[in-house]
Structures are given as C-alpha cells and as structure tokens.
Amino acid sequence: MATLPRRQFIGGSAAIAALAAVAACSNKSGSSSSAGATAVSSASFEGTGPITWVQGKDNSGGMVQKRIDEWNKLYPDEKVTLIELSAEADQQRESFVNNAQTKSDAYDVISVDHVWSSEFAANQWIMQLPEDELVTDDVIPAVLNTGKYMDRLYAMPFATDSSIMYYRKDFLEEAGVDVPTTWDEVKSAIDAVRKVSGHEGIGGFGAQFAKYEGLTCCVGEFINTAGGSFYDDENNVTINSPEAIAGLQLLVDGFKDGYIPQESLEWKEEDGRNAFEAGNLLFYRQWPYEYANDLEKLGTDKFDVAPLPTLDGKKFVPTLGGHNCGISTYSKNKATALKFVKWWTNSESEKYALDTQTLAPILGSLYEDKDMLEKFPYLPTLKESLDSAKGRPRAVNYGDVTAAIQDALYPALQQKTEPKAAIEALESSLKALAS
C-alpha cells in the first residue's frame, strides 16, 4: 500500500455540533462552500456513457438492483451496472484502494464508508464534488459533514447509520420482564429469561466483536459512553484515561460474567442476526438494516427495537455509521457519474432506500414522514440514536488507526490481557502513527 500523508482529522464532536448550529441559523445548509474552498461545478465533470455503481454485498433481496433498473429505463445510453463486493467493510476498502492505486476505470461511483472519506480525498482517489448542486437544507448537517475533507465535499452521503438494540419481545414477555433501559437491567433480564424452560442457554447481549471494523465500532461505544475517547478535538491521543479503561472493563466483565456470549468474538453483522432470528440471542446491538429482515423472518410479535442501554448512569453513545457516494478520479464518464449521484441521493431515492432496505435516510424530513412512521415505528428511536452518536476517528490513515484499535483491544475481550494494559498498548500505537 502506498505511503499515506501524515494523519489529519475532520473535526470531532465539537466541530459537528458547531456545523449543526451554523446550519440551523442559515437558510440553506449547502448553499455555499467554506472560505477559501475552490469552486466546483458540474462543468468540472466530463464524459457520458455507461458507469458502474460499486458497493458491499446487497442484503436487501435485490432492491438495489431494482432501483438501478429504474435509472436504466430513464437513461439507456448511460446504463449503470451494479458491482457487489464483499459484505465485510475491510475487504471493500481493500478493493477500492487496489482499484485506485492501479488507476483503473472499472469503478465509477463507489459506496464509501464515511470514515474512508478523508483518506480517499487526501490521496486524490475521489473527486471534489459540487456541494451547491447536491445538498439541500433537508440534509442532516452532521451527516453531510462525514463526506467532507478540509471543509470541502468529496463524498455525498446517501445513507446514514447508528446502532440500536434489537430484542426478542416474545422471550421478555414469557419471563414477565419489561424492556431494559440500563445495563444492569439488561443483565437482570438475561437472568430472568434463562430461568424460563427452553431458554436456559440463550445468549445474552450480542454485538459484532470479531476482529474487524465492527470491533472498532462496538468497543468504541463502550469507551465513548464511559466518557473516554480515542482523540480530542485537537487531534491529541487521549485513549489512556480512567474513563476509557472503565468502559473497556465493563465490556470485558460482560464476557467474563457470561452476559455477552463468547461466540460473538467471531460475529460479524450477519452472524449475530442469524443467532437472533434463530432464538439463540436475547439482545442484539445492530444497524437499522436488520429491521426489514426481522419483519420478514420474525414479525413484530417476536421482536422490537429500543435505544441501547445506559452504562453506569451515562446515556449510551452509539457509533455513527453510514455510506457516501464518491466519484473515482479514474472514471471515464464523470458527467454521468455526477448525474447518477444526484439521482441516487434525491428525496425519492432516499425514501425508496428506507422503504425497501430500512437504510437510515440522510434527510431529516423522512424521520417525520407519516407513511414511513406508520410502516417503521422505530424511526424516532433511530433519530434519537443518531442525535447521540459519535463518529470513529476520521484519519487519512484510518486503516492503520482501526487496525491498531483492533490489535490492542481484541486480546482484552479474549481475556488474554487486562483492560489497562490493552489501553496502554493502544496509546503507544496511536502515538506512533501520529509521529
């Protein structure tokens, strides 16, 4: 892999809050670029013709292709071909990086995990986009910020994300237990359900704890909720704090005490979903996309969703997720690519993605849409999660940062190292990356 530039960050939670405040006072959140930014317009994009849309594996039963089919009917001379990559974020990123480093034109518009935006922009693998032509005042400001690097838009969000807690409503009812709101109540509910005949061995609280990107998201939630952080807003490494150690200790204790199943150390998103739907798991920390699957497999009489529980009296801080549209620097048909991004992120497409794939929309109005609320009553819970969410470190060498997090903290979950030692090791690694 080519040497990456020195780590740079797009602002943390304070900067996101500031952006939201500024946007709330303006008439149009995307009406102007930041001071000193180079003006970009559609005139900067040339070439029309067939393009590719490249994303991770489609778990929606073909709904992505159906939407693309609508585009292909409208614009037969600018046909879009769907390319599906691995379901795993790490492997998706590897494919995108390999494509860019070989300067291949095989990928035109790519689905960029928002934490890759700064890395891809800094390496000039994706084009700066004309913000004025893409953004309306309905786009959630914090979501829009995930696509920016050096205050300029390089990746237009098309789906945001934040974790929520799925629970087996039928099993809680059997045990006569209310939906828990605290971590202690989660543990008590697990104990109660395990006393019910047939559920003695049920897994308790599951999440994506395999050694991959999901681990960074899930462990980060416990650390952030406890009051810790990986970096501060000045980009200083802050991971070695009593709060961060306490957050990791809570998670490790969950494994030690049997409330988090050991199997989840090998779980990615679909592994936990399968366990949940099979009745082998009571609570599951997961992204909103699962809702549509559970509706089909379980029905609302067997499951529901709730905010993730408070930890030691502190409101849970979910991880902000989501994907953005980036246009490859090496695309031959950039005009068509930009035209597609505008269409893929418009209000009709956003509503379609929510309706058919339960993807969290980038538009605030859809969380209040009467039809969508009737079909997806969890939307207020999701919006509450989004409002509390915190992003992962947004570094131009993010691949190295997340690998360091996984290497240092996974052994703690395996109970091979103590939380304090794991945090100290991570501090050393992150400081080495910053030098």
N, C-alpha and C positions, 0 to 999 in steps of 0.2 A: 504494500500500500504506500502511496506517495506520502512524503512528509507533509504534515498539515501545519498551517500557521499557528503561531502562539495562541493559546486559549483566549477567546473573547466571549463575552456574555451579552445577551439581550436582557434587559432589566428583569429583576426578580419580582416578588410580590408587590413591593412598594411601587415599582415602576408600572406594573399592571394597574394597580389601584389609581395611580396618577393619570394613566391613559384613560381609564374609565371616567374619572372626574372631568377631564378635559372634554371627552366626547359628550358627556351629559350636558355640558354647557354650550355645545356647538350645534348648529343646525343640521350638519351632515358629517358623520364621523370620518368618512373617507374623502371629504371634499378637497383636501389639499395635502401635499407632501410636507415633510418636516423641512425646516430651514436648511438650505444648502443641498438638498437632495436633487439629483439630476432628474429633469422631467422625462417621463417615459410615456409614449403613446403607442397606439396600435400601428402607427407608421413605422415603428422600430421592428415590427414583425413582418417578415416576408415569406412567401411560399404558401400555396394552397394545394390541397390534394389529400390522399389517404394518410391517416395517422394512427398511432396506437395509444391506447389507454392502459397503463400498467399498474397493477395493484396486487395486494396479497390475495390469497385464496378467497373466493366468494362463497360465504357460508349461507347465502340467502336463498338458495334453491333457484338460481338463475335470474333473480330480479335485476341484477346489474346489467346483464346482457339484454334483458327486455327493454330497459331504459335506453341502452345504446342503440337498439333496433329502431327506436323512435327517431333518434338523431339520423340514422342511416336512411330512413324514409324521407326525412326532410332535406338531407344533403347527400344525395347518392354519389356525387362527384368528390365528396370529402369524407369518405367512409372511415369509421372508427373501428378498429379491431381490438378486442379485449385480450390482454395478456395477463394471465394469472400466475403469480409467483407463489412461493411457499406461504403457509399460514403463519410462519414464525417471523417476527419483526427483524431479528438478527440476520436471517437469511435473505429477507427482502432487501435490507440495506446493502448487504454484500453484492447482490445482483445489480443494484443501482450504481454502486461505486465502481464495480467492474465495467459496467456499460459506459460510464463517464470517463474512466481512465483510458479506455480504448477508443474514445471519441466515436463511439458507434451511434448511428442514427436509427437503431432498432427501436428505441424508446422515445416517444414524443412527449406525451403528458404522463407524469408519474405521480403516484399517491405517496406523498412524503409524510412520514410520521413527524409531528410538529417539532420534535427535538432534533431532527436532522436538518431543519431549515437553515440554521446559521452555518452549519458545516458545509452543506451543499452550495449555499450562496457564497461563502468565503472562498471556496475552491472554484467558483465560476462554473459549476456543473448545471446550474439552473439560471434562467433569465430573470432580471428585474422586471416586474410586472407593472402595468399602468393602473395604479391604485384608483384613480378617478373614474376609470371605466369599469371597474369591477365591484367597488364597495358602495353599499347604500347605508343609510343611517339605521337600518334594522339589524345589521351585523353586530353581534355582541363584541364590544371593544376588546375585552381580554382575549377572546378567541382570535380576532383579527391580529392581535399583537404576536401570536405564535408564528405567523408567517413572515415576520419582519426581521431583517438583519441590518444593523446600522441605521435604523429608523426607515428603512425602505422595504417595500413589499416584494418578496421573492416567491412566496408560496401562498396561494389563495385558499383559505380553509373551505372545505366542503362538508366536513363532519367534525363535531367536537365530541368530547367524551369525558365522563367522570364516573368513578366506581360507585356502586350501590350494593346493598346487601339483599340477596335473594334468600328466601326462607321457605321451608316446607310448612305451609299453613295447616295442612291436614295433620301432620305429626304434632304440631304445637297444640292443636285442638284436642287430639287424643290424650295429651298429657295435661290438659287444662291450664296451659301456660299462655300468658299474654306475649305479644311481640316485644322482645327486649330492646331497650334503648341504651343500656350501658354494657360495658364488657363483663362486669360481674353478673349481670342479668343473663347475658349470653351463656356464660358458663353454667349458671343455675338452670337455664332452660335445657341445655345439653344433658345435665344430670337427670332432670325430670323425664325427658323423653327416653333416656336409656333405661328407665325403670318400667317402661311400657313393654309388654310382651311383644317380641318380634323386632324391637329396636335396640336391644341391649348393646349391640356392637356398632351402632351408627356413628359415622364420623361427625365431628362437631362443627367447627368453623374452618372452612377451606378457602384457599386462595391460590394464586399462581406463584408457587415458591420454587419451581425448578430454576436451575442456574441459567437464566436467560433474561431478556428485558423485563419480563413480568416480575422477576425478583426485585429489580430496582424500583419498580412502581410500588410493590406491596410492602417491602421493608421501609421504603421512604415514607409511606403513610404513617407507620407506627412512630418513626423518628420525628417526623414533622408534627404529628399530633401531640407528642410529648413535649414539644417546644424546641426540639433540636433542628438543625439544618445542615446541609452539606456545604453551602457557601452563604456569605452575607451579600447584601446589595452592592458592596464594593468589590466583590469577587474574591474575597479572602476565604480560605478554607476554615470552616467553623465546625466540622463534624465532631471533633473531640470535646464534647461538653457533657456535663452530668445529665442533661435532658436527653441528648441523643443516646447515651448509654442506657438510660432508663427506658426509652422507647424500644430499643433492641431487646432489653431484658424482658419486657412484657411479652414480646413475641416469642422469645426463647422459652419462657416459662409456659406459654401456651402449648408448645411441643412437649416439654418435659411433663406437664400435668395431664397430657392426653386429650386436651380440648381441641388441638389442631392435629389432624391425622398425619402420621409420618409419611403416608403415601403422597401427600401434597408436595413433598420435597421434589417430586418428579412431575408435578402437574403443570401443564400449560392451560390455556383457556378452555379448550375442548375437553381435556381430561377431567377437569373439575365439573364441567357441565354434564358430562356423561354420568358421573357419580351422583350428582344432584338429582338428575332426572330418573336415575335408577333407584332412588330412595336410599342411597348409601351415605348421604350427607345432609345435615340439617340446615346449615347456613353456608352461603357461598358469596364471597366478595367477587364481583364480576362487573363487566361492562354492560351497557344497556342492550347491546345487540342480542343478548341471550333471551330477552323477553319474548320475542317472536317465536323462537324455538320452543320455549316453555309453554307458550299458549297452545302450540300445536301438539306437543308431547304430553303435557300435564293438564292444562286448563286452569282457570283461576280458582277452582275449588281446591286445588292442591298446592298452589304456590302464590307468593306475593313478594313485593319488594319493600324495603324500608331504608332509611338512612343508615349508614354504618354507625356502630355504637360509640358512645363517648368512652374515653380511656382516662381513668382516674379523674373524672370530672371535667375533662377537656373535650371540647367538640372535635369530632373526627375531621381530619384534613385529608380528603381524598386526593388522588393524583389526577391532574388534568391530562387528559389524553386527546386524541383527535388526529385527523389526517388532512393534509393540504394538497392542492394541485400545484405541481411545479412543471415548468416547460423546459425540456432539455435544451441546453446550449447547442447540441449537435443535431437537433431536429431540422429536417429539410423543409418542413411545411409549418413554420411558426405562426403564420397568419391563421391557418385552420386550427392550430393548437390553441391559440388565444380565444378564438371564436368558440371552441368547444368548452374551454374553462368558464367562459361567461355563461354558457348554457347549462353546464354541469353544476353551477353554484347559484342559479337563479331560484326564485321562490318556488316555482313549480317542481324543479328537481329536488329541492330541499324537502318539500312536502312528500314527494314520492319516496325519497330515501327513508324518511321517518315512517311513512305508512307501510312500506313493504319490507324494510330491513331494520326498523327501530333504531336507526342511526340518529344520534343526538344532533339536532339542527343547529346551524350557525346563526339563525335568525331568531331574535327574541320573541317575535310575534307568534311563532308556532308553538311556544310553550303556553300560550293563552288561547290557541285556536280551539273553538268549541267542538268541532268534529274530531280533532285529534285528542282532545281531553276525554271525550266520550269513549274513544277507542283505546287510548293509552292513559289511564288514570294515574299512572306513576309519574307523569311529566312534572308535576310540582316537586316530587321527591328528587327527580333528576336535576331540576333547576336549582334546588337547594344545595345539592351536592356540587354543582358547577360553581355556585357562588362561594363555596368554601374551599374549592380545590386549589392546589398549588402545583405548578409545573415541575418537571425534573430539571436538573441543571442544563442550561441551553448553551453548550460549548461547541466551538468549531471542531474540537477533537472529542466530541461526545462519545464516540465509540470506545475511546480509551478510558474515559471517565466512567461509563457504565460498566465496562469490564473490570475496572478497579473496585467498584462497589460490589459487584458480584463475587469477585475473588476473595475479598476481605470478609464479607458478611455471611456468605453461604456456609462456611465451616461453623459459624456460631449457631446457625439453625440446626446443623447436624450434631450439635453439642460436642464438637471437636475442639473449639476454642471458647473462651469466656467472652461475653459481650465487650468488656472493657478492652481486652487485648485486640479484639477484632476492630473496634473503633480506632484504636491507636494505629493499627496497621493500615487502615484506610486513610487516616490523616497523612501518614507518611507517603502513601501512594499518590494522593491527590496533590500534595505539595510538590512532589517530584514532577508531576505532569504540568504544574504551573510554572516551573522553573525554565 
